[in-house]
Amino acid sequence: MSEVKLDFLSDKLCSTKGILTIFNSDGEKPLYSDTLDIANNKKRKAFIREVEQVCKCIPAEKLEQAILEKVTEIIAEKHKANEKAENEQKTDLLENTPQEVKDTALELLKNENLFEQISADIDDIGVAGEEQLRVMLYIIMTSRLLDKPLSAIVQGASASGKSYIIETVAKLMPPETVLQAHDFSDQALYYLTSGSLIHRVIISGERVQEHHSKNGYAEDNTKAFREMVASGELRKAVTVKGLDGKPKTITIHQPGPIAYLESTTAANIHDEDATRLLPLVTDESASQTKIIVESQRREAKGQIVNKAKQQEIIQRHHTLQRLLRPLIVRIPYIDSISLPETNIATRRTYQQFTFAIKSVALLRQYQKQVQRDKTTGQEYIEADEIDYEIVYGLMNTVLARTYSPLNQQSRNLLQKVLEHTDTETDFTQKDCEQWCGLSNTTVRRRLGPLLWVGVLTVDDTSKPYRYKLINSELAEVADLGLATPENIAERVSIMSE
């Protein structure tokens, strides 16, 4: 028999469990039939061995290939069914949403002060201060709808509120779009239900500091995450035992894309991660501490927004997000945007900057005219100068950190050192702890880059080590050469004439 004929009757839609029947080459006479899960390697092999004994004319390898093709077909059908179910769920959720909530959400989407209101809403549900960080996180989570979403890592000292801010902003995203866990193993993404990550926000807990390498970089088990961020999908070749007992290779495919977020206390992260994740930082200034303490006082007095009002805000944003269409976004003034070409980081940051513009434009889609491509017929919207101005205000400091020779935490420490000493006076780690209110471990971690760059020198011949400022100007940020909002507005005006 050169060709295997089979029929599989699932016990339910898109299931790999059911009745498998083998036919003769004409496909008319049934030769063998049994009930099994054809995706179960052990049971499938047992079935094939039984068929071999009854039907000597059926090659085992061809039979397994035919069954695996059927498994692949069912998985493809399941993907389509999942997508259809998700679209129907989204439609049902919107249909079951009270009309007044939909009207309020739509009104907000059309409001020219949309981002100011987003920031105010995040404040009302519990994030005090951190205006730039909280809005940036909202934009990143919304970018899940793009073909190339944004991803970020929030860095900061312990108790600076990193995880809390991420988790609080995530409350404004529809629950069906967020996958959150305090820890993911390095293999977790591969073995989730196939298709369950498409256009999702993945939020991991704080990166485990104990996993850092000897050079102080927190590497952790992040290979799968950065591959998903970079390529929008995961493929993993794994070895299984074949029918003949010999090993063979199969491929696991997990489609994306995802918007990914995590936090860490590490001052530095692995280079492979740093090139893919936007480096965001918490505000560790005295003014931010004052804002938080004032918020805690208001809460103690019962002067915060009540739970019912907070739930109303959350429901409005869930509806707002469900109303967004995953439209194509074009940037007509893209030629006017440039970053330093002498720095290899530009290969990533340029894309991140433009993706941020697209994400903001996507959020403002109800304030734009939806256009149709004359050639492809695809619908699209165009980013305008307002989108650029919003992103410029949020991303300028983010990009500055990327191109700076120092990370933001070390720059914060340097600022404290400059406030308390000069080039003629030395200081110790203990002094830094008192000036910043940080632990000894954190101070040592932040002093490292300052020494490496040459801002400080250290006398380590005796303890305690004595540090001294020598070249504080080496901490200066390189000129990004990024077009100002006024430049872009002028460009858009010329293009529209």
Backbone torsions as a table, in degrees:
resi	resn	phi	psi	omega
1	MET	NA	118.2	-177.0
2	SER	-85.9	-22.8	-177.2
3	GLU	-131.2	140.1	-179.9
4	VAL	-96.4	125.9	176.2
5	LYS	-106.1	128.8	178.7
6	LEU	-144.9	162.9	176.4
7	ASP	-138.0	137.9	-180.0
8	PHE	-127.1	124.4	179.0
9	LEU	-110.0	106.3	-178.7
10	SER	-68.7	147.6	177.2
11	ASP	-74.8	-18.2	172.6
12	LYS	-157.2	168.8	-174.1
13	LEU	-56.2	130.0	176.5
14	CYS	59.5	28.6	178.6
15	SER	-99.4	146.3	176.0
16	THR	-92.0	3.4	175.9
17	LYS	-99.0	133.8	179.7
18	GLY	167.7	-157.8	-176.7
19	ILE	-103.2	122.1	178.7
20	LEU	-107.3	125.3	-178.4
21	THR	-121.8	133.5	178.5
22	ILE	-104.2	133.4	-178.2
23	PHE	-113.8	167.4	173.5
24	ASN	-72.2	177.7	-173.7
25	SER	-61.8	-25.0	178.5
26	ASP	-82.0	-12.3	-179.5
27	GLY	74.8	19.4	-176.5
28	GLU	-108.0	-39.8	-174.9
29	LYS	-102.0	118.3	176.7
30	PRO	-70.4	131.7	-178.8
31	LEU	-102.7	-32.9	-177.9
32	TYR	-160.5	144.9	-179.8
33	SER	-149.6	145.4	177.9
34	ASP	-161.5	164.0	177.4
35	THR	-99.7	129.7	179.8
36	LEU	-165.8	172.0	172.7
37	ASP	-97.9	106.6	-173.5
38	ILE	-69.9	-13.2	176.5
39	ALA	-87.7	-9.3	179.0
40	ASN	-83.9	111.6	-173.5
41	ASN	-56.6	-45.5	-176.5
42	LYS	-65.2	-46.4	-178.6
43	LYS	-70.3	-34.4	179.0
44	ARG	-64.7	-42.1	179.7
45	LYS	-66.0	-39.3	178.1
46	ALA	-63.4	-40.9	178.2
47	PHE	-61.8	-45.0	-178.6
48	ILE	-63.8	-39.0	177.8
49	ARG	-63.1	-39.9	178.7
50	GLU	-66.3	-40.3	178.2
51	VAL	-63.4	-40.5	179.0
52	GLU	-57.3	-41.1	-178.0
53	GLN	-69.8	-35.0	-177.5
54	VAL	-85.9	-39.0	-174.9
55	CYS	-123.1	88.8	-176.6
56	LYS	-63.2	-21.0	-174.1
57	CYS	-80.9	-7.5	-177.2
58	ILE	-98.1	113.8	179.5
59	PRO	-65.8	131.1	-176.5
60	ALA	-61.3	-41.8	-177.5
61	GLU	-64.4	-41.7	179.9
62	LYS	-67.9	-36.0	178.9
63	LEU	-65.4	-44.3	178.6
64	GLU	-62.4	-41.1	179.0
65	GLN	-60.9	-43.3	-179.9
66	ALA	-64.0	-39.3	179.6
67	ILE	-68.4	-42.3	179.4
68	LEU	-64.4	-34.0	175.8
69	GLU	-64.1	-37.5	177.2
70	LYS	-66.8	-39.2	176.7
71	VAL	-60.8	-45.8	178.7
72	THR	-59.9	-41.0	179.1
73	GLU	-63.2	-41.6	179.4
74	ILE	-66.3	-40.7	178.7
75	ILE	-62.0	-41.6	178.1
76	ALA	-62.4	-41.5	177.8
77	GLU	-64.7	-36.4	179.4
78	LYS	-65.8	-39.5	176.8
79	HIS	-58.5	-47.7	-179.5
80	LYS	-63.1	-40.5	179.9
81	ALA	-65.3	-39.3	179.2
82	ASN	-64.1	-44.3	178.8
83	GLU	-61.8	-42.7	179.0
84	LYS	-64.4	-41.9	-179.8
85	ALA	-64.7	-39.5	179.4
86	GLU	-65.1	-42.0	178.0
87	ASN	-64.1	-40.8	178.7
88	GLU	-67.2	-37.9	178.6
89	GLN	-63.6	-43.3	179.0
90	LYS	-61.3	-42.8	178.8
91	THR	-64.2	-43.9	179.9
92	ASP	-62.8	-42.5	-179.5
93	LEU	-62.0	-39.6	178.0
94	LEU	-69.8	-41.6	-179.6
95	GLU	-64.5	-32.9	-178.8
96	ASN	-87.7	-1.2	177.2
97	THR	-81.2	133.8	178.4
98	PRO	-53.4	140.7	-176.2
99	GLN	-59.2	-35.8	-179.0
100	GLU	-66.3	-31.5	177.4
101	VAL	-70.1	-42.7	178.3
102	LYS	-63.4	-41.0	179.4
103	ASP	-63.2	-41.4	179.8
104	THR	-66.5	-41.1	179.2
105	ALA	-64.9	-42.8	179.9
106	LEU	-66.7	-38.3	177.6
107	GLU	-62.4	-39.2	178.4
108	LEU	-66.7	-41.1	178.8
109	LEU	-61.9	-29.6	-178.7
110	LYS	-89.9	-7.0	-175.9
111	ASN	-77.1	130.5	179.6
112	GLU	-66.9	-17.0	176.4
113	ASN	-99.5	31.1	-176.8
114	LEU	-52.7	-48.0	-174.3
115	PHE	-73.7	-31.1	174.0
116	GLU	-64.4	-39.1	180.0
117	GLN	-71.5	-37.3	176.0
118	ILE	-58.6	-46.1	179.2
119	SER	-61.8	-43.2	179.9
120	ALA	-64.2	-38.8	179.7
121	ASP	-66.4	-39.4	178.0
122	ILE	-64.6	-37.5	175.4
123	ASP	-60.2	-45.5	-176.5
124	ASP	-66.4	-26.7	179.8
125	ILE	-93.7	6.1	167.7
126	GLY	128.0	2.8	178.5
127	VAL	-101.4	110.2	-179.9
128	ALA	-89.6	130.6	-179.8
129	GLY	68.2	-151.3	178.3
130	GLU	52.6	43.1	-174.5
131	GLU	-56.0	-47.7	-177.7
132	GLN	-68.2	-44.4	-176.9
133	LEU	-62.6	-45.5	-175.3
134	ARG	-66.4	-38.7	178.3
135	VAL	-70.4	-39.1	178.9
136	MET	-61.9	-40.8	178.2
137	LEU	-64.1	-38.9	178.3
138	TYR	-62.8	-42.3	179.6
139	ILE	-64.4	-43.5	179.9
140	ILE	-61.8	-43.2	179.8
141	MET	-66.2	-35.2	177.2
142	THR	-69.1	-28.8	-178.1
143	SER	-64.7	-8.8	176.8
144	ARG	-55.0	-26.0	-177.2
145	LEU	-76.0	-14.3	-179.9
146	LEU	-82.3	161.1	174.7
147	ASP	-67.9	-27.8	178.0
148	LYS	-125.7	84.9	-178.9
149	PRO	-70.8	165.3	175.3
150	LEU	-88.7	156.3	174.3
151	SER	-140.8	153.1	-175.2
152	ALA	-151.3	160.5	171.7
153	ILE	-126.2	129.4	-179.4
154	VAL	-98.0	119.2	-178.1
155	GLN	-105.4	146.8	179.2
156	GLY	173.2	166.9	180.0
157	ALA	-69.8	162.7	175.0
158	SER	-57.8	142.7	178.6
159	ALA	69.3	14.5	177.6
160	SER	-85.9	-3.3	174.6
161	GLY	90.5	18.7	-176.9
162	LYS	-56.7	-60.2	-176.5
163	SER	-64.7	-38.6	-178.6
164	TYR	-60.8	-43.6	-178.6
165	ILE	-64.7	-44.5	179.0
166	ILE	-60.4	-48.3	-176.8
167	GLU	-66.2	-35.1	-179.6
168	THR	-70.4	-44.9	177.5
169	VAL	-62.6	-35.9	-179.6
170	ALA	-62.6	-23.1	177.4
171	LYS	-62.0	-23.9	-178.6
172	LEU	-83.3	-7.5	176.0
173	MET	-90.4	144.3	177.3
174	PRO	-55.3	134.9	-176.4
175	PRO	-54.8	-33.1	-177.6
176	GLU	-71.2	-8.4	-178.5
177	THR	-104.0	-0.9	-174.1
178	VAL	-120.5	132.2	172.0
179	LEU	-120.1	118.1	-172.8
180	GLN	-131.0	136.0	176.8
181	ALA	-150.1	148.6	178.7
182	HIS	-69.7	-22.9	177.9
183	ASP	-155.7	138.2	173.8
184	PHE	-117.1	133.8	173.3
185	SER	-73.1	166.2	-176.6
186	ASP	-68.5	-13.1	-179.7
187	GLN	-108.9	-0.8	-170.2
188	ALA	-58.5	-44.2	-175.1
189	LEU	-63.9	-33.7	-177.3
190	TYR	-62.8	-35.6	-169.5
191	TYR	-105.0	11.5	168.5
192	LEU	-71.4	161.6	178.0
193	THR	-53.4	127.0	-176.6
194	SER	-58.8	130.0	-179.3
195	GLY	93.8	-7.5	-175.9
196	SER	-78.3	-6.0	-179.2
197	LEU	-102.9	-3.9	-174.5
198	ILE	-62.9	121.5	179.4
199	HIS	54.5	45.3	177.9
200	ARG	-109.2	157.6	169.4
201	VAL	-96.9	119.1	179.1
202	ILE	-105.3	120.9	-178.8
203	ILE	-117.4	115.8	178.5
204	SER	-98.3	156.8	177.5
205	GLY	-71.1	-172.9	-177.8
206	GLU	-65.0	133.6	179.0
207	ARG	-60.4	130.4	-174.1
208	VAL	-71.5	117.1	-176.7
209	GLN	-62.9	-29.8	-176.9
210	GLU	-64.6	-15.8	-178.1
211	HIS	-87.7	8.1	-178.0
212	HIS	-73.4	156.1	-177.8
213	SER	-86.9	-178.3	-175.9
214	LYS	-63.1	-28.5	-179.2
215	ASN	-83.9	5.7	175.1
216	GLY	91.3	-0.1	-178.6
217	TYR	-88.4	128.5	179.8
218	ALA	-79.4	106.1	-175.8
219	GLU	-93.7	-46.7	178.5
220	ASP	55.8	-173.5	-178.6
221	ASN	-96.0	75.1	-169.7
222	THR	-114.1	6.8	-174.6
223	LYS	-58.6	-46.6	-178.2
224	ALA	-63.2	-39.6	-179.3
225	PHE	-64.7	-45.6	-177.2
226	ARG	-70.9	-29.2	175.2
227	GLU	-67.5	-41.1	177.6
228	MET	-64.9	-40.9	178.7
229	VAL	-64.1	-42.0	-174.8
230	ALA	-74.2	-45.1	-172.7
231	SER	-107.6	-12.0	179.5
232	GLY	79.9	8.3	177.7
233	GLU	-162.2	165.8	177.5
234	LEU	-125.4	137.1	172.3
235	ARG	-132.3	130.4	-177.3
236	LYS	-133.6	123.8	175.6
237	ALA	-89.3	123.0	179.7
238	VAL	-124.0	153.2	-178.4
239	THR	-99.2	129.6	176.4
240	VAL	-128.0	165.3	179.8
241	LYS	-85.0	128.3	179.5
242	GLY	-80.3	179.7	-179.8
243	LEU	-62.8	-31.5	-179.5
244	ASP	-84.5	6.5	-179.8
245	GLY	85.3	-6.1	-179.4
246	LYS	-91.8	151.1	-179.6
247	PRO	-70.2	146.1	174.3
248	LYS	-142.1	163.8	-174.4
249	THR	-108.7	133.8	172.5
250	ILE	-124.8	161.3	-177.2
251	THR	-114.3	131.0	173.9
252	ILE	-99.1	129.3	-178.8
253	HIS	-118.4	128.3	177.6
254	GLN	-126.0	106.5	-178.2
255	PRO	-77.7	152.7	175.7
256	GLY	-123.7	-146.7	7.6
257	PRO	-89.7	172.9	178.4
258	ILE	-132.3	155.6	165.1
259	ALA	-102.0	125.4	-171.3
260	TYR	-117.9	137.6	-180.0
261	LEU	-138.2	140.2	172.4
262	GLU	-151.8	175.2	179.8
263	SER	-133.7	163.3	179.0
264	THR	-161.5	153.0	172.1
265	THR	-91.5	-6.9	-177.1
266	ALA	-66.4	135.9	177.0
267	ALA	-72.5	-29.6	179.2
268	ASN	-128.4	149.5	175.0
269	ILE	-125.5	163.8	-178.3
270	HIS	-54.7	139.6	-176.7
271	ASP	-55.4	-39.5	-178.6
272	GLU	-62.7	-32.3	177.5
273	ASP	-81.3	-39.8	-175.9
274	ALA	-60.4	-32.2	-179.3
275	THR	-76.4	-14.8	-177.0
276	ARG	-106.8	-21.9	-174.6
277	LEU	-110.1	132.2	174.5
278	LEU	-65.1	129.6	180.0
279	PRO	-85.0	102.9	177.3
280	LEU	-103.9	150.7	-179.2
281	VAL	-133.7	152.4	174.6
282	THR	-82.2	155.8	179.1
283	ASP	-84.4	115.3	-178.4
284	GLU	-105.2	17.7	-177.2
285	SER	-75.1	162.9	177.4
286	ALA	-64.4	-33.9	-179.7
287	SER	-66.0	-37.7	177.3
288	GLN	-68.0	-39.6	176.5
289	THR	-59.6	-40.9	178.8
290	LYS	-63.1	-41.1	178.6
291	ILE	-61.3	-43.8	-179.1
292	ILE	-65.3	-44.1	179.8
293	VAL	-62.8	-42.0	178.1
294	GLU	-61.8	-39.5	177.8
295	SER	-64.2	-40.4	178.5
296	GLN	-65.3	-35.2	177.5
297	ARG	-66.9	-43.1	178.8
298	ARG	-62.7	-38.6	179.0
299	GLU	-64.0	-41.7	179.1
300	ALA	-62.9	-30.0	179.0
301	LYS	-87.2	-3.6	-178.2
302	GLY	76.0	27.0	-175.6
303	GLN	-101.3	15.3	179.4
304	ILE	-92.5	168.7	177.6
305	VAL	-64.3	129.9	-176.1
306	ASN	-69.9	165.3	-175.0
307	LYS	-61.0	-38.5	-179.2
308	ALA	-63.4	-41.8	178.8
309	LYS	-67.4	-40.1	178.0
310	GLN	-61.9	-41.4	179.5
311	GLN	-65.8	-33.8	176.7
312	GLU	-64.0	-41.8	177.8
313	ILE	-63.5	-45.7	-179.1
314	ILE	-61.5	-45.7	179.5
315	GLN	-62.0	-38.9	179.3
316	ARG	-62.3	-41.7	-179.4
317	HIS	-73.3	-33.3	173.7
318	HIS	-59.1	-44.6	-179.9
319	THR	-67.2	-42.8	178.2
320	LEU	-56.7	-46.6	-178.5
321	GLN	-65.8	-37.5	179.2
322	ARG	-70.7	-22.8	178.2
323	LEU	-78.1	-17.5	-179.1
324	LEU	-71.5	134.8	176.1
325	ARG	-98.5	140.4	179.5
326	PRO	-76.5	65.8	-176.5
327	LEU	-77.2	155.2	171.6
328	ILE	-73.0	137.5	179.0
329	VAL	-116.4	128.2	176.7
330	ARG	-111.6	146.7	179.9
331	ILE	-115.3	96.1	-175.0
332	PRO	-65.1	-23.8	-177.8
333	TYR	-100.6	22.3	-174.6
334	ILE	-57.8	-31.8	-178.8
335	ASP	-66.5	-17.0	-179.5
336	SER	-89.7	-3.3	-179.2
337	ILE	-100.7	123.6	179.5
338	SER	-143.0	154.1	175.3
339	LEU	-133.8	163.6	-176.1
340	PRO	-54.4	116.2	-178.7
341	GLU	-78.0	-11.9	178.9
342	THR	-79.2	-10.3	-179.2
343	ASN	-107.7	125.3	-177.3
344	ILE	-63.8	-21.7	178.9
345	ALA	-60.9	-23.7	-178.8
346	THR	-60.4	-27.8	179.9
347	ARG	-59.6	-29.1	177.9
348	ARG	-99.4	-45.8	-173.0
349	THR	-66.0	-29.9	178.5
350	TYR	-62.6	-44.3	177.5
351	GLN	-64.7	-44.1	-179.2
352	GLN	-59.6	-40.6	179.5
353	PHE	-64.2	-45.8	-179.6
354	THR	-69.4	-34.5	176.5
355	PHE	-65.7	-35.0	177.1
356	ALA	-64.6	-40.6	177.0
357	ILE	-61.0	-43.5	-180.0
358	LYS	-64.0	-38.6	-179.6
359	SER	-66.3	-42.2	177.4
360	VAL	-64.1	-42.6	178.6
361	ALA	-62.1	-38.1	179.0
362	LEU	-62.8	-40.4	177.4
363	LEU	-65.7	-29.3	-178.5
364	ARG	-97.7	20.3	-174.5
365	GLN	-61.3	-28.0	179.6
366	TYR	-79.8	-2.0	175.2
367	GLN	-105.4	11.6	-176.6
368	LYS	-128.8	166.6	175.9
369	GLN	-93.7	125.3	176.5
370	VAL	-78.2	125.7	-177.7
371	GLN	-111.0	166.5	-179.8
372	ARG	-126.4	129.0	178.8
373	ASP	-67.1	128.3	-175.9
374	LYS	-67.5	-26.2	-177.6
375	THR	-88.5	-50.9	-175.1
376	THR	-93.2	-20.7	-177.3
377	GLY	80.6	2.5	-178.7
378	GLN	-74.9	142.8	176.7
379	GLU	-82.9	144.9	178.9
380	TYR	-154.4	163.7	172.9
381	ILE	-125.4	161.7	179.8
382	GLU	-112.7	137.2	173.7
383	ALA	-71.7	139.1	-179.6
384	ASP	-114.3	-173.4	-177.3
385	GLU	-67.9	-24.2	178.5
386	ILE	-69.4	-41.6	176.8
387	ASP	-58.7	-43.5	-179.6
388	TYR	-63.9	-43.3	-178.2
389	GLU	-61.2	-40.6	179.6
390	ILE	-64.2	-47.0	-178.2
391	VAL	-68.0	-39.5	179.1
392	TYR	-58.4	-43.7	-179.8
393	GLY	-65.7	-31.6	-177.6
394	LEU	-89.4	-36.0	-170.6
395	MET	-94.8	-15.4	-176.5
396	ASN	-57.7	-46.0	179.9
397	THR	-71.9	-31.4	177.2
398	VAL	-64.3	-46.3	179.5
399	LEU	-66.0	-36.1	178.3
400	ALA	-59.0	-39.2	178.0
401	ARG	-65.7	-37.2	-179.2
402	THR	-64.1	-40.8	-175.8
403	TYR	-91.6	-6.7	178.4
404	SER	-75.8	147.6	175.7
405	PRO	-71.4	-8.7	-178.6
406	LEU	-121.7	151.0	171.8
407	ASN	-79.1	163.2	-174.2
408	GLN	-63.7	-35.9	-179.0
409	GLN	-63.4	-41.3	178.0
410	SER	-68.6	-32.9	177.0
411	ARG	-66.7	-38.0	177.6
412	ASN	-62.9	-42.6	179.0
413	LEU	-64.6	-41.1	179.1
414	LEU	-60.5	-38.7	179.2
415	GLN	-61.2	-40.6	177.9
416	LYS	-65.7	-40.5	178.7
417	VAL	-62.1	-42.8	-179.9
418	LEU	-64.3	-30.3	179.3
419	GLU	-73.2	-24.9	-171.8
420	HIS	-113.6	-8.7	-176.8
421	THR	-150.7	-176.8	177.4
422	ASP	-146.5	-172.4	-175.5
423	THR	-69.6	-11.8	-178.5
424	GLU	-96.2	-8.6	-173.7
425	THR	-119.7	132.1	176.7
426	ASP	-94.5	170.4	-177.0
427	PHE	-153.0	168.8	-178.0
428	THR	-118.0	171.9	175.4
429	GLN	-61.3	-36.7	179.4
430	LYS	-61.8	-38.7	176.5
431	ASP	-59.6	-44.8	-179.3
432	CYS	-62.5	-39.6	178.9
433	GLU	-59.6	-42.7	-179.3
434	GLN	-70.4	-39.6	-178.8
435	TRP	-67.7	-36.2	-172.9
436	CYS	-103.8	-17.4	-176.0
437	GLY	71.0	30.8	-178.3
438	LEU	-110.5	163.7	179.0
439	SER	-74.8	164.1	179.0
440	ASN	-60.9	-41.9	-179.6
441	THR	-62.0	-44.4	-179.4
442	THR	-64.8	-41.7	179.5
443	VAL	-62.6	-45.4	-179.8
444	ARG	-61.1	-39.3	-179.7
445	ARG	-65.5	-33.6	-177.4
446	ARG	-85.8	-23.1	176.6
447	LEU	-72.6	-29.8	-176.7
448	GLY	-52.0	-55.1	180.0
449	PRO	-61.3	-33.5	179.2
450	LEU	-65.4	-35.3	176.3
451	LEU	-72.0	-42.9	-176.8
452	TRP	-63.2	-41.7	-179.2
453	VAL	-72.2	-27.9	-179.6
454	GLY	102.8	14.2	176.9
455	VAL	-72.8	-36.8	-179.3
456	LEU	-119.5	162.1	167.7
457	THR	-127.8	158.5	-177.0
458	VAL	-134.8	140.3	173.0
459	ASP	-102.1	102.7	-176.7
460	ASP	-106.0	22.8	179.8
461	THR	-74.5	-20.6	177.7
462	SER	-150.5	162.8	-179.8
463	LYS	-104.9	145.0	-1.5
464	PRO	-73.3	151.4	178.2
465	TYR	-61.7	142.0	179.5
466	ARG	-109.6	124.5	-179.2
467	TYR	-105.7	152.9	178.2
468	LYS	-146.3	141.2	175.1
469	LEU	-72.0	134.0	176.0
470	ILE	-128.6	-37.6	-178.0
471	ASN	-142.6	71.9	-178.3
472	SER	-64.4	-23.2	-178.7
473	GLU	-67.5	-18.3	178.7
474	LEU	-67.4	-13.1	179.5
475	ALA	-84.6	-7.0	-176.2
476	GLU	-61.5	142.5	-179.5
477	VAL	-78.6	138.2	177.5
478	ALA	-67.7	150.4	178.4
479	ASP	-69.3	121.6	-177.2
480	LEU	-76.9	-26.6	-178.0
481	GLY	66.7	25.6	-176.9
482	LEU	-81.0	135.3	179.7
483	ALA	-58.9	139.8	177.7
484	THR	-79.2	161.8	175.9
485	PRO	-56.7	-34.9	178.7
486	GLU	-64.4	-40.1	177.5
487	ASN	-60.3	-44.5	-178.2
488	ILE	-68.5	-41.2	178.5
489	ALA	-59.5	-40.9	178.7
490	GLU	-64.8	-42.0	179.2
491	ARG	-61.6	-45.5	-179.9
492	VAL	-63.3	-39.3	179.4
493	SER	-62.7	-42.1	179.4
494	ILE	-65.6	-41.9	-177.7
495	MET	-66.6	-27.9	-178.0
496	SER	-84.2	-10.3	-178.9
497	GLU	-74.5	NA	NA
